[in-house]
Amino acid sequence: MTSSSLSRPSSDYRPDPGRWRILVILLTTIFMSLIGVSIVNVALPSIHTALQASQADMQWVLSGYALTFGVVLVAAGRAGDLMGRGGLFLIGVALFTLSSIAAGLAPDATWLNGARFVQGVGSGLLNPQGLGMIQHYFRGAERGRAFGYLGTVVGFSVAIGPVLGGLLIEIGGLELGWRLTFLVNVPIGLVVIFLGFKWFPRPLIQLPRQRPAPARIQAIENNQATNMAGAPDSQAAARLGWRSLDPIGSLLLGLAVLSVLYPFVESRSSPLTWLLLPLGLLLTLSWVRWERHTANQGGSPMVNLQIFSTASFSNGVLIMALYFLGMTSIWVLVALYVQEGLGMTALQSGMFGVPAALLSSWAANWAGRRVMTYGRKIVIGGLLLALIGLMLSILVIFLEAQGRISAWWLLLTLSFIGLAQGAVISPNQTLTLMDVPLDYAGSSGAIMQTGQRIGTSVGIAMITAAVFWSLNSASWPIATMVGFGVIIAVVLVALLVAIQDQRIRQCRITGVIPD
């Protein structure tokens, strides 16, 4: 990527003295949103009974959130790049908080699912702003530390979410307990909104304005400084007014993501829904052509497609999508194997992931402090740990089926998975976004998150399908081992991409052109 096509971060960067307290706001909000996701998984049986919800209703409690979250990500990220990330972040928090109240007071399943749709929009608004603001306020080694703290929060929230959910349901009982799992977000959201208004620099939102300009404006080249609130002082955006938000591009990409995600998150629908996949491909191609056309006409595309020519970005997005395609399904398979195969309770099933989540928190912080020194080597090491954990887990399941050891040995083998998560996700975010210009920090981070969402949805559908197909002629231990084998294959591909990216980086340092 040349400097003539994308603006680089300014070399006269001066750290904002309030950056760490702003990070506290971001991490608190992300903690809230992740707790909300993991708690819902625990609360589903209570919701099913209390609201007399159908299986389709229960599916949409999860799917509705996933769909709206994935659809608005990139458009929300670009809007934050142009209008100011702080303001849109607080709007997202407000939507998430209000929808949590609506979900907690839901009289029936339809109301609850409507609230979950809005909650997904709120989360989709705030998440790309969080990534963009970390990029804006932190550089170099500090950025790695900030992403490391983010990984720590992710791991801790995953560990505490099911436990907190179980405790709230135990305290509140059948009717009130599941409502508390949503209402617990409200005080956190209110505190975040108060602190955000107090600590975020002004202006929180800067509306695009139309100004006279030549017919052809090199919008990307004119994007220069970014003010302390995270809103670009872009001449092109100002001249183009609301067109700088690229509404047609946003619509095309949103429909493309919806067409790809829907068949996987609503996997029990009619087989005709799979026809949406080729439609999603056509919409994606149409979006690419529109973005190129917009850039060629001197407009401001929602995503500058030239960022994909940067190996660190394109490889990082691919690694993240592959990682989530495989690794997210591990905990689904463990829950199925432990409960359906071994007859354990849901609480016992949740305990299998606690050590891994805590180790993930520690590993993310450790890796975040060293990622700028060791680079992609940390990600490669994390993927190798994942492969070790998967293979050892297969061994434990095999020996348990032979009656030789207890399934609780999975606590140890899954700990490797936790270390892998901490060593892969946050460092990969840092390295992927390292060379992305600040004017595209939000939308680029959102592209990476969209890859995560698609990878998660496709992976869960694909790997669970392989497991249930195996159950037609095999036992739960064998079917689970088949699922883990598929995950190993996916992680191996991610490892090859990471090794190739490390090779490119090394060649760039030594000045040797790679083959």
C-alpha positions as CSV (number, residue, x, y, z in Angstrom):
1,M,0.0,0.0,0.0
2,T,1.5,3.3,-1.0
3,S,1.3,6.6,0.9
4,S,-0.5,8.1,-2.1
5,S,-3.4,5.9,-1.6
6,L,-3.8,5.8,2.1
7,S,-2.9,8.3,4.8
8,R,-0.5,7.2,7.5
9,P,-0.9,8.1,11.1
10,S,0.8,11.4,11.9
11,S,4.4,11.0,13.0
12,D,4.1,13.9,15.5
13,Y,1.7,11.8,17.7
14,R,1.3,13.2,21.3
15,P,-0.3,10.8,23.8
16,D,-3.6,12.0,25.2
17,P,-3.3,12.2,29.0
18,G,-6.8,10.9,29.5
19,R,-6.3,7.8,27.3
20,W,-6.2,5.3,30.2
21,R,-9.4,6.4,31.8
22,I,-11.0,6.3,28.3
23,L,-9.7,2.7,28.0
24,V,-11.4,1.9,31.4
25,I,-14.7,3.0,29.9
26,L,-14.2,0.9,26.7
27,L,-13.2,-2.2,28.7
28,T,-16.1,-1.8,31.1
29,T,-18.6,-1.6,28.3
30,I,-17.1,-4.6,26.4
31,F,-17.2,-6.5,29.7
32,M,-20.9,-5.7,30.0
33,S,-21.7,-6.7,26.4
34,L,-19.8,-10.0,26.7
35,I,-21.4,-10.8,30.1
36,G,-24.7,-10.2,28.5
37,V,-24.0,-12.8,25.8
38,S,-22.7,-15.6,28.1
39,I,-25.5,-15.1,30.6
40,V,-28.2,-15.5,28.0
41,N,-26.8,-18.9,27.1
42,V,-27.3,-20.0,30.8
43,A,-30.7,-18.4,31.0
44,L,-32.2,-20.0,28.0
45,P,-33.9,-23.0,29.8
46,S,-35.5,-20.6,32.3
47,I,-36.7,-18.3,29.5
48,H,-38.1,-21.3,27.7
49,T,-40.2,-22.4,30.7
50,A,-41.2,-18.9,32.1
51,L,-42.4,-17.5,28.7
52,Q,-43.5,-20.8,27.3
53,A,-41.3,-20.0,24.3
54,S,-41.1,-22.3,21.3
55,Q,-37.9,-23.8,20.0
56,A,-38.0,-21.2,17.1
57,D,-38.3,-18.4,19.7
58,M,-35.3,-19.8,21.6
59,Q,-33.3,-19.9,18.4
60,W,-34.0,-16.3,17.7
61,V,-33.0,-15.2,21.2
62,L,-29.5,-16.0,20.0
63,S,-29.8,-15.5,16.3
64,G,-31.5,-12.1,16.3
65,Y,-28.7,-10.6,18.3
66,A,-26.1,-12.3,16.1
67,L,-27.7,-11.1,12.9
68,T,-28.2,-7.4,13.7
69,F,-24.7,-7.2,15.4
70,G,-23.0,-8.6,12.3
71,V,-25.0,-6.5,9.8
72,V,-24.4,-3.1,11.3
73,L,-20.7,-3.5,12.2
74,V,-18.9,-2.1,9.2
75,A,-21.3,0.7,8.5
76,A,-21.1,1.7,12.2
77,G,-17.4,1.6,12.1
78,R,-17.2,3.9,9.1
79,A,-19.8,6.3,10.6
80,G,-17.5,6.5,13.7
81,D,-14.5,7.2,11.5
82,L,-16.3,10.2,9.9
83,M,-18.6,11.5,12.6
84,G,-16.7,10.8,15.9
85,R,-16.3,7.5,17.7
86,G,-17.1,8.8,21.2
87,G,-20.6,9.9,20.4
88,L,-21.6,6.8,18.5
89,F,-20.1,4.6,21.2
90,L,-22.4,6.3,23.8
91,I,-25.4,5.9,21.5
92,G,-24.5,2.2,21.2
93,V,-24.3,1.9,25.0
94,A,-27.6,3.7,25.4
95,L,-29.3,1.3,22.9
96,F,-27.8,-1.7,24.6
97,T,-28.9,-0.5,28.1
98,L,-32.4,0.4,27.0
99,S,-32.9,-2.9,25.2
100,S,-31.6,-4.7,28.3
101,I,-34.4,-3.1,30.3
102,A,-36.9,-4.0,27.6
103,A,-35.6,-7.6,27.6
104,G,-35.7,-7.9,31.4
105,L,-39.4,-6.7,31.4
106,A,-40.5,-8.7,28.4
107,P,-44.0,-10.2,28.8
108,D,-43.6,-12.7,26.0
109,A,-41.0,-14.2,23.6
110,T,-41.9,-11.9,20.8
111,W,-41.1,-8.8,22.9
112,L,-37.9,-10.5,24.1
113,N,-36.7,-11.2,20.6
114,G,-37.5,-7.6,19.5
115,A,-35.4,-6.4,22.4
116,R,-32.5,-8.7,21.4
117,F,-32.6,-7.3,17.9
118,V,-32.1,-3.8,19.2
119,Q,-29.4,-5.1,21.7
120,G,-27.5,-6.5,18.7
121,V,-27.7,-3.1,17.0
122,G,-26.4,-1.4,20.1
123,S,-23.5,-3.8,20.4
124,G,-22.8,-3.5,16.7
125,L,-22.6,0.3,17.1
126,L,-20.3,0.4,20.1
127,N,-17.8,-2.5,19.3
128,P,-16.1,-1.0,16.2
129,Q,-15.9,2.4,18.0
130,G,-14.0,0.7,20.9
131,L,-11.5,-0.8,18.5
132,G,-11.1,2.5,16.6
133,M,-10.6,4.4,19.8
134,I,-7.9,2.0,21.1
135,Q,-6.1,2.6,17.8
136,H,-6.5,6.3,18.0
137,Y,-5.4,6.8,21.6
138,F,-2.6,4.2,21.8
139,R,0.5,3.6,19.6
140,G,3.4,1.2,19.5
141,A,3.9,-0.9,22.6
142,E,1.1,0.8,24.5
143,R,-1.4,-0.3,21.8
144,G,-0.3,-3.9,22.4
145,R,-0.8,-3.5,26.1
146,A,-4.3,-1.9,25.5
147,F,-5.4,-4.8,23.3
148,G,-3.9,-7.2,25.9
149,Y,-6.1,-5.7,28.6
150,L,-9.0,-6.1,26.2
151,G,-8.1,-9.8,25.9
152,T,-8.0,-10.1,29.7
153,V,-11.5,-8.6,30.0
154,V,-12.8,-11.0,27.3
155,G,-11.3,-14.0,29.1
156,F,-12.6,-12.9,32.5
157,S,-16.1,-12.2,31.2
158,V,-16.3,-15.6,29.6
159,A,-15.3,-17.2,32.9
160,I,-17.6,-15.2,35.2
161,G,-20.6,-15.0,32.9
162,P,-22.0,-18.5,33.3
163,V,-21.3,-18.4,37.1
164,L,-23.0,-15.0,37.5
165,G,-25.9,-16.1,35.4
166,G,-26.4,-19.3,37.4
167,L,-26.2,-17.3,40.7
168,L,-28.8,-14.7,39.5
169,I,-31.2,-17.5,38.3
170,E,-30.7,-19.2,41.7
171,I,-31.5,-16.0,43.6
172,G,-34.4,-14.9,41.5
173,G,-36.1,-18.2,40.8
174,L,-37.8,-19.2,37.6
175,E,-39.8,-16.0,36.9
176,L,-37.3,-13.3,38.1
177,G,-33.9,-15.0,37.7
178,W,-33.7,-14.8,33.9
179,R,-34.9,-11.2,33.9
180,L,-32.0,-10.3,36.3
181,T,-29.6,-11.6,33.7
182,F,-30.6,-8.8,31.4
183,L,-31.2,-6.1,34.0
184,V,-27.7,-6.5,35.5
185,N,-26.5,-4.6,32.4
186,V,-28.5,-1.5,33.3
187,P,-26.4,0.0,36.2
188,I,-23.2,-0.7,34.3
189,G,-24.6,1.0,31.2
190,L,-25.7,4.1,33.2
191,V,-22.3,4.4,34.8
192,V,-20.6,4.1,31.4
193,I,-22.8,6.8,29.8
194,F,-22.1,9.2,32.8
195,L,-18.4,8.7,32.6
196,G,-18.4,8.9,28.8
197,F,-20.1,12.3,28.8
198,K,-17.6,13.4,31.5
199,W,-14.3,12.1,30.0
200,F,-14.7,11.8,26.3
201,P,-13.3,14.8,24.5
202,R,-15.6,17.1,22.5
203,P,-17.1,17.2,20.0
204,L,-18.7,13.8,20.6
205,I,-20.3,13.9,17.2
206,Q,-19.4,15.9,14.2
207,L,-22.0,15.9,11.4
208,P,-20.8,15.8,7.8
209,R,-21.3,19.1,6.0
210,Q,-21.7,19.8,2.3
211,R,-19.1,22.2,0.9
212,P,-18.4,23.3,-2.7
213,A,-15.6,21.3,-4.2
214,P,-14.1,20.3,-7.6
215,A,-15.9,17.5,-9.4
216,R,-13.2,14.9,-8.6
217,I,-11.8,14.9,-5.1
218,Q,-9.2,12.5,-4.0
219,A,-11.0,11.7,-0.8
220,I,-8.7,9.2,0.7
221,E,-5.6,11.4,0.1
222,N,-7.2,14.4,1.7
223,N,-8.0,12.5,4.9
224,Q,-5.3,13.9,7.2
225,A,-5.6,14.7,10.9
226,T,-7.9,13.1,13.4
227,N,-9.2,15.2,16.4
228,M,-9.0,14.0,19.9
229,A,-12.6,12.8,19.9
230,G,-11.7,10.4,17.1
231,A,-13.5,12.3,14.3
232,P,-11.4,12.8,11.2
233,D,-10.9,16.4,10.1
234,S,-11.3,15.2,6.5
235,Q,-11.7,17.8,3.8
236,A,-13.2,15.2,1.6
237,A,-15.8,14.1,4.1
238,A,-16.7,17.7,4.8
239,R,-17.1,18.5,1.1
240,L,-19.1,15.3,0.4
241,G,-21.5,15.8,3.3
242,W,-23.8,12.9,4.1
243,R,-22.6,11.1,1.0
244,S,-19.3,10.5,2.8
245,L,-21.1,7.8,4.9
246,D,-21.6,5.9,1.6
247,P,-25.2,4.8,2.2
248,I,-25.4,2.6,-0.9
249,G,-22.2,0.8,0.1
250,S,-23.5,0.4,3.6
251,L,-26.8,-1.1,2.3
252,L,-25.1,-3.5,-0.1
253,L,-22.6,-4.8,2.5
254,G,-25.3,-5.1,5.2
255,L,-27.5,-7.2,2.9
256,A,-24.4,-9.3,1.9
257,V,-23.6,-10.1,5.5
258,L,-27.2,-10.8,6.2
259,S,-27.4,-13.2,3.3
260,V,-24.3,-15.1,4.4
261,L,-25.2,-15.2,8.1
262,Y,-28.9,-16.1,8.0
263,P,-28.7,-19.6,6.6
264,F,-26.1,-20.5,9.3
265,V,-27.7,-18.9,12.4
266,E,-31.2,-20.2,11.3
267,S,-29.9,-23.6,10.3
268,R,-33.2,-25.4,10.9
269,S,-35.1,-23.2,8.4
270,S,-36.3,-24.3,5.0
271,P,-33.5,-25.7,2.7
272,L,-34.4,-22.8,0.4
273,T,-32.7,-20.4,2.8
274,W,-29.3,-21.7,1.6
275,L,-30.0,-20.0,-1.7
276,L,-29.1,-16.8,0.2
277,L,-25.5,-17.8,0.0
278,P,-25.0,-17.3,-3.7
279,L,-27.1,-14.1,-3.3
280,G,-24.6,-13.0,-0.6
281,L,-21.7,-13.6,-3.0
282,L,-23.4,-11.5,-5.7
283,L,-24.1,-8.7,-3.2
284,T,-20.5,-8.8,-2.1
285,L,-19.2,-8.5,-5.6
286,S,-21.7,-5.6,-6.2
287,W,-20.4,-3.9,-3.0
288,V,-16.7,-4.3,-4.2
289,R,-17.6,-2.8,-7.6
290,W,-19.5,0.1,-5.9
291,E,-16.6,0.9,-3.6
292,R,-14.2,1.0,-6.5
293,H,-16.5,3.2,-8.5
294,T,-17.0,5.5,-5.5
295,A,-13.2,5.9,-5.0
296,N,-12.6,6.4,-8.8
297,Q,-15.2,9.2,-8.8
298,G,-13.4,11.0,-6.0
299,G,-15.9,9.9,-3.3
300,S,-15.4,8.6,0.2
301,P,-16.0,4.8,0.2
302,M,-17.0,3.1,3.5
303,V,-14.0,0.9,3.1
304,N,-10.9,1.7,1.1
305,L,-10.3,-1.7,-0.6
306,Q,-6.6,-0.9,-0.9
307,I,-6.1,-1.9,2.7
308,F,-6.5,-5.5,1.6
309,S,-3.3,-5.1,-0.3
310,T,-1.5,-4.8,3.0
311,A,-0.4,-8.3,4.0
312,S,-0.6,-7.7,7.7
313,F,-4.3,-6.7,7.4
314,S,-5.5,-9.3,4.9
315,N,-3.6,-12.1,6.6
316,G,-4.8,-11.0,10.0
317,V,-8.4,-10.9,9.0
318,L,-8.1,-14.4,7.4
319,I,-6.4,-15.8,10.5
320,M,-9.1,-14.4,12.8
321,A,-11.9,-15.7,10.6
322,L,-10.4,-19.2,10.5
323,Y,-9.6,-19.2,14.2
324,F,-13.2,-18.3,15.1
325,L,-14.5,-20.8,12.5
326,G,-12.8,-23.6,14.3
327,M,-12.2,-22.7,18.0
328,T,-15.6,-21.2,18.9
329,S,-17.2,-24.6,18.4
330,I,-15.0,-26.2,21.0
331,W,-17.2,-25.1,23.9
332,V,-20.3,-26.1,22.1
333,L,-18.9,-29.6,21.6
334,V,-17.7,-29.8,25.2
335,A,-21.2,-28.8,26.5
336,L,-22.9,-31.4,24.2
337,Y,-20.4,-34.2,25.1
338,V,-20.5,-33.5,28.9
339,Q,-24.3,-33.2,29.2
340,E,-25.6,-35.5,26.4
341,G,-22.8,-38.0,26.4
342,L,-21.8,-38.1,30.1
343,G,-25.1,-37.0,31.7
344,M,-23.6,-34.2,33.7
345,T,-25.5,-31.1,34.7
346,A,-25.3,-27.7,33.0
347,L,-23.4,-26.3,36.0
348,Q,-20.8,-29.0,35.8
349,S,-20.5,-28.4,32.1
350,G,-19.8,-24.7,32.7
351,M,-17.0,-25.6,35.1
352,F,-15.0,-27.2,32.3
353,G,-14.3,-23.8,30.8
354,V,-13.4,-21.8,33.9
355,P,-9.7,-22.6,34.0
356,A,-9.3,-22.0,30.3
357,A,-11.0,-18.6,30.5
358,L,-8.9,-17.5,33.4
359,L,-5.7,-18.6,31.7
360,S,-6.9,-16.8,28.6
361,S,-7.1,-13.6,30.6
362,W,-3.5,-14.0,31.9
363,A,-2.1,-15.0,28.4
364,A,-3.8,-12.0,26.7
365,N,-2.1,-9.6,29.2
366,W,1.2,-11.4,28.8
367,A,1.1,-11.4,25.0
368,G,-0.1,-7.8,24.8
369,R,3.0,-6.6,26.5
370,R,5.3,-8.5,24.1
371,V,3.5,-8.5,20.8
372,M,5.4,-5.5,19.4
373,T,8.7,-7.4,20.2
374,Y,7.8,-10.8,18.9
375,G,5.1,-10.0,16.4
376,R,3.3,-12.8,14.6
377,K,5.5,-15.4,16.4
378,I,3.2,-15.1,19.4
379,V,0.1,-15.9,17.2
380,I,2.0,-18.9,15.8
381,G,2.8,-20.1,19.3
382,G,-0.9,-19.7,20.3
383,L,-2.1,-21.7,17.3
384,L,0.4,-24.5,18.2
385,L,-1.0,-24.4,21.8
386,A,-4.5,-24.8,20.4
387,L,-3.4,-27.9,18.4
388,I,-1.8,-29.4,21.4
389,G,-4.9,-28.8,23.5
390,L,-7.2,-30.3,20.8
391,M,-5.1,-33.4,20.4
392,L,-4.7,-34.0,24.2
393,S,-8.5,-33.5,24.6
394,I,-9.1,-36.2,21.9
395,L,-6.8,-38.5,23.9
396,V,-8.7,-37.8,27.2
397,I,-12.1,-38.5,25.5
398,F,-10.8,-41.7,24.0
399,L,-9.4,-42.9,27.4
400,E,-12.5,-41.9,29.2
401,A,-14.6,-44.0,26.8
402,Q,-12.3,-46.9,27.7
403,G,-12.9,-46.3,31.4
404,R,-9.3,-45.5,32.1
405,I,-9.4,-41.9,33.2
406,S,-12.0,-39.3,34.2
407,A,-13.4,-36.7,31.8
408,W,-12.4,-34.1,34.4
409,W,-8.9,-34.3,32.9
410,L,-10.3,-32.1,30.2
411,L,-9.9,-29.2,32.6
412,L,-6.1,-29.6,32.0
413,T,-6.2,-30.1,28.3
414,L,-8.7,-27.3,27.6
415,S,-6.4,-25.0,29.6
416,F,-4.1,-25.1,26.5
417,I,-7.1,-23.8,24.5
418,G,-7.4,-20.9,27.0
419,L,-3.7,-20.0,26.6
420,A,-4.1,-20.2,22.9
421,Q,-7.1,-17.8,22.9
422,G,-5.1,-15.2,24.9
423,A,-2.0,-15.6,22.6
424,V,-4.0,-15.4,19.3
425,I,-6.9,-13.0,19.5
426,S,-5.6,-9.8,21.1
427,P,-2.1,-10.0,19.5
428,N,-3.6,-10.7,16.1
429,Q,-5.9,-7.6,16.5
430,T,-2.8,-5.5,17.3
431,L,-0.8,-6.8,14.3
432,T,-3.8,-6.7,11.9
433,L,-4.6,-3.1,12.5
434,M,-1.1,-1.9,13.0
435,D,-0.7,-0.5,9.4
436,V,-4.3,0.7,9.0
437,P,-4.7,4.5,8.8
438,L,-6.6,6.1,11.6
439,D,-9.2,7.5,9.2
440,Y,-10.3,3.9,8.6
441,A,-9.6,2.5,12.1
442,G,-13.3,1.9,12.9
443,S,-14.4,0.3,9.6
444,S,-11.2,-1.8,9.3
445,G,-11.7,-3.1,12.8
446,A,-15.3,-3.8,12.0
447,I,-14.3,-5.8,8.9
448,M,-12.2,-8.0,11.2
449,Q,-15.1,-8.4,13.6
450,T,-17.4,-9.3,10.7
451,G,-15.0,-12.0,9.8
452,Q,-15.2,-13.3,13.4
453,R,-19.0,-13.3,13.3
454,I,-19.2,-15.1,9.9
455,G,-16.4,-17.6,11.0
456,T,-18.3,-18.3,14.2
457,S,-21.7,-18.9,12.6
458,V,-20.3,-21.0,9.7
459,G,-18.0,-23.0,12.1
460,I,-20.7,-23.9,14.6
461,A,-23.1,-24.9,11.8
462,M,-20.5,-27.0,9.9
463,I,-18.8,-28.7,12.9
464,T,-22.0,-29.5,14.8
465,A,-23.4,-30.9,11.6
466,A,-20.3,-33.2,11.3
467,V,-20.9,-34.3,15.0
468,F,-24.6,-35.1,14.5
469,W,-23.9,-36.9,11.3
470,S,-21.4,-39.1,13.1
471,L,-23.9,-39.8,15.8
472,N,-26.0,-41.7,13.3
473,S,-23.5,-44.6,13.5
474,A,-21.2,-43.8,16.5
475,S,-21.2,-42.8,20.1
476,W,-20.9,-39.4,21.7
477,P,-17.1,-39.8,22.4
478,I,-16.4,-40.7,18.7
479,A,-18.6,-38.0,17.4
480,T,-16.9,-35.4,19.6
481,M,-13.5,-36.6,18.5
482,V,-14.7,-36.2,14.9
483,G,-15.7,-32.6,15.6
484,F,-12.4,-31.9,17.3
485,G,-10.6,-33.4,14.2
486,V,-12.4,-30.9,11.9
487,I,-11.4,-28.1,14.2
488,I,-7.7,-29.3,14.0
489,A,-7.9,-29.1,10.2
490,V,-9.2,-25.5,10.3
491,V,-6.6,-24.4,12.9
492,L,-3.8,-26.0,10.7
493,V,-4.9,-23.7,7.8
494,A,-4.8,-20.7,10.1
495,L,-1.3,-21.7,11.3
496,L,-0.1,-21.9,7.7
497,V,-1.5,-18.4,7.0
498,A,0.3,-17.1,10.2
499,I,3.6,-18.7,9.2
500,Q,3.3,-17.2,5.7
501,D,2.6,-13.7,7.2
502,Q,5.6,-14.1,9.5
503,R,7.7,-15.0,6.5
504,I,6.6,-11.9,4.6
505,R,7.4,-9.7,7.7
506,Q,10.8,-11.3,8.0
507,C,11.5,-10.7,4.3
508,R,10.4,-7.1,4.6
509,I,12.9,-6.6,7.5
510,T,15.8,-8.2,5.7
511,G,14.9,-6.6,2.3
512,V,14.6,-10.0,0.6
513,I,11.7,-10.3,-1.8
514,P,9.6,-13.4,-0.9
515,D,8.9,-16.0,-3.6
